[in-house]
Amino acid sequence: MEIRTLKSFVKVAQYLSFTRAAKELNTVQPAISRQIAELEEELEVSLFLRTKRSVRITAAGEALLAEARDILAREEWARDQTKRAAKGEVGALKIGYLASACFEFMPRLICEYRHRYPAVQVTIRELTPHQQETSFDEERLDIGFSRPLSSRRRKNFEKLELYVDELMVALPASHPLAKRKVLKLQELERESWILFSREQASGLFDQVLAACNRARIQPRIVSQPVNMQTLLTEVASNLGVSVIPGCIRNLYADGVSFARIQGMKPSIPLEAQWRKDDISPTLEAFLDLINERRDAIRSRQRLGAC
């Protein structure tokens, strides 16, 4: 039972005319008659009662008509969904992100993507760099917004740099240095240090230690929280000072003061990352949008919005 034959059958049933059905389908009447005859032979029933003056549908034909219309509707829906999927208009997109680094632009980006592709199911999850790597390994992530990958992992991924942040000092608001806008790391040598967990973001941790080495100081690390908001809470509670990416200021930072580090240049990239062997049409459409908005994201970063 072919789709083409069902279409012919439905048209004959609609018009009760082989000639008119043939005209509607841009074919000739003998071809339609042959298709209906073959369908009746296949099903071993009569679908139409024909006379020289009229065509009437049989009870068997009525039963087939309802099913045929349903089959053709589902066939058309399948064709449409297939075409839309190829364009990235339907499907799913799973996104992982660093909240502090993406707070300023992520909601706007997702809203615009959803406006363009309302039929795509979007899932977003706040994940540390380590958690994003694990999610990629478990195929629970299509794209991540994170810090640069290790050299071991980099070969399996594509990346798109969005902006480059800089390290800053976070101090309790009551600290004697809290009103300073620029500090030297050497001024913090005797302080207790709170650094984000190396297990969750080894690149950031190592970068902070490298900056300390260049300043010839050895930080006394008293805490390594796994959450940036926890880190700020500990600083605000006067448990220590920290060196963090500047975008952390976007989080709840009541009781915390921030200062730039003398001589420190932007050196902390935020990248969109995805596996080379796992790119879908929905992801391609999202990447197109990121490329369109990348200059605006960088511009807001330069203005200190992040």
N, C-alpha and C positions, 0 to 999 in steps of 0.2 A: 504494500500500500504506500505509494509514493506521494510526496507533498504536492507535486504537480497535478496528480490525478485527483487528490482531494480538493484542490482549488477548482478544478473543472467541475467536479461533482457539486460543490457548494454553489457555483455560479448557475448551473443548470437548475438546481433546487430553488435558487433565488428568483430566477426569471421564468422557470418552467418553460424554457425554450432553449434548444440546443443551438439554434442559429444566433440568438442574442448573446448566449454565453460565449460562443466562439468569437463574436465581434468584441465583446468586453475583454477577452483574453488575447486579442490580436492573433487569432489563429483561424483555422477553417472548420466548418461544421463536421466534416467526416473525421477529423482528428479528435474532436470532443466525443463524438459517438463511439469511436474506437476505444478511447480511455474508459468511458463509462461501461462499455461492454466487457472490457478486461477486468474492471473492478467487480462487476456483477459475477463474472466467472470465478474470480478469486474468492469472493465471499459466499458464492453459491446461493445467492438471493437475487430477486428483482428489486431494483431501487426505484425504477420509474415505470409507469404504465403509459405506453405510447400509442397514440392513434395518429391518423393523418392530420387531425385538426387540433389535438391537444396533447399535453404532457402532464401527468399527475404523479406525485411522489407517493410511494408505498409506505406502509407502516415501518418496514425495515429501513427504508430510505430516511424516514423521520428520525429513527433511532440513530442512524449513522450521522445525520446532519448535525445533531447537537455535539457529538463527539468530534466530528471533523472541524467544526468551528472552534472548539476548544484547542484541538491540536494545532490548528493554523495560528491561533492567537499566541499559543506558547512558543511556536516556531518563530513568530515575528518578534516576540519578547526576547527570545534567546539570541536572535541575530542582533537586536538592538543592544543588549547587554554586552555581547561579545565586542561589538564595535566601540562601545563606551569604555569597556575595560582596556582595550588597546590604546585609548586616548588618555587613560588615567582618570576617567570620570566616575568610575565605580571601583569598589574594592576596599582595601584597608590600608592604613598608614600608622605605624607604631613609632613614636618619637620619644627619645630620652634626652634630658637636658639638665644642665646645672642651673638651679634656680637663680642664684646670685648673679651669674654671668648673663642670663637670658631674660631676667625679670623685665627689663625695659622694652624689649622688642617682641618677645615670644607671643604674648596674647594677641597683639596686633597682627602678627604673621599668621597665626592659626586662624584668626577670624577671617582674614582675607582669603586664605586657602579654602576654608569652609564655604565662604560666599561663592567662590568659583566652582567648587566641587562638592555640593551639598550631599551627594549620594555616597561619598567616601566616609567610611567609619574611621575617625581619628582618635587615637589613644595617646595621651601624653603622660610621661612619668618622670618625676624628679629623681635623678640618679647621680651618684658620684661617678667620677671617671672609672673607678674599679668596677662599680656595679654596671656601668654601661658596657664595659668589655665582657663581663660575664653574660649579660643579656644578649649581646651579639653572638657569643659562643652557643647560647641556647636557642638562637633564632627567634628571640622575643623582641627584637628591635630592628627597624628598617633604617633609621638614621639617628645619630646622636650628636648633641652639641656639647663638646667637651674640650679638654686641654689636649695638646699633641700626644699621640700614641707613642709607645716605646718603639725603638728601631726594630725590635723583633716582630711587632704586630703591624707596623706601618706598611709592609709590602703587600698585605692582603686588603688594604683599604684605600679608598679615594678620599680626598679631603677638599674642603673649601674654607679658606680663612675668612672670618667675618670681621674681626678687629683684633687689635693687640692692646692688652691692658698693662698696667704697671703696678709694681709692688708698692704698698703703702703701710704705714705704721698705724695700728689701732691701740689707743690708750684709754684707760678709765678717765671719765670726764673730770674726776677729782685729782688726777695726776699733776704734779708740778709742771710737766711739759705739755699739758693738754692744750694750751692756748697757742702753742707754736704751730706754724703752717708747714715748716720744713725742719727735718731732723737728720742728724747723722746716726747711723746704726751704732757707732761707738758710744753714743750717749745712753744706750739701752743695755750695755754689757752687763751691768749688775742687776738687771731686772729678772723677774721670773717670766719665762716665755710660754705662751700658749700657741701651739702650731697645729694646723689641720692634719689629721691622721695621715701618715705616710702610706699606710696600707690602702687608703681610699684614693689618694692622689699623690703618687710617688714623685711625679714630675714637679709639682708645686713645692712639695717638701724639700726636694733636693735643690730646687732653685733658690729657696730661702736660705738654706745652709751655704750654698755657693756664694750668695751675697754677703753672708756673715764672714765667710773665709776671706773674701776680698777685703772686707773691712777689718780683718784680723781680730775677730772676736769669736768667742765660743758661747753660744746662748745656753742658758740653763733651762731646759725644757721641763715644765712641770705638768703639762697636760697635752693630750693629743685627741681632741674630740673628733667624732666622725660626721658632725653636722655643723655647718657654718653658723647657723643661728645659735647653736650651743656655744660655739667659740665666742661670739659677740656677747652672749650672756655672761660667760666667765670673765671676759674683759671688763664688762660693765660692773661686775661684782667685785672688781679690784683684786682678782686672783692673779693677774699678770698682764703683760702686753703681748701684742702679736704683730706679725707681718703678713699681710693678706693682699690679694688682688683688689684693686680699687673698686671694682664693681660690687664688692661686699657691702658697700655703703647703701645699696638698694634695700637690704634687709632691715628688719627692725633693729635700730642702733641707738636707742635711747640710753644715755649714760656712757656713750663711747665717743671719743674724739679721734679724728683722723689727721694724719700729717704725711706729706710727701717725704721721700727719702732723698737727701741731697745726692746729686750725681746719678740717680737711678733713672734709666730710660725705659720706655714701654718694652716689655719682653715676655708677656704672657699671652700667647695667642688663644683665641677662642675659635674652634674649628667645627664645621659640620662634617661628620664622618659617616661613611657607609661602606659596606663590603663590596669589593669589585665584582664578585660573582653572584650578587643578589640585588639587582636593581630592577624595580618594577615600574610600570607606567605611572602608578600613583606617586612613586618616589621621584621619577623624572619630572613630573608636573610640579612637585613641591620644590625641587631643586631649581627649576626655572623661576619660580617665585622668589626664592632666596637670592638668586642672581640679580633679579630686578630690584630687590630691596637692600642689597648689600651696601651700596654707597650711602644710603640714608642711615643705615645702622652704624656705619663707621663715622658718619658726620655727627650723629648724636653722641657717640663715644668721645669724639674729640672735644665736644662742647661740655663734657663732664656730666652727661645725663646718666652715665652708667658707672 
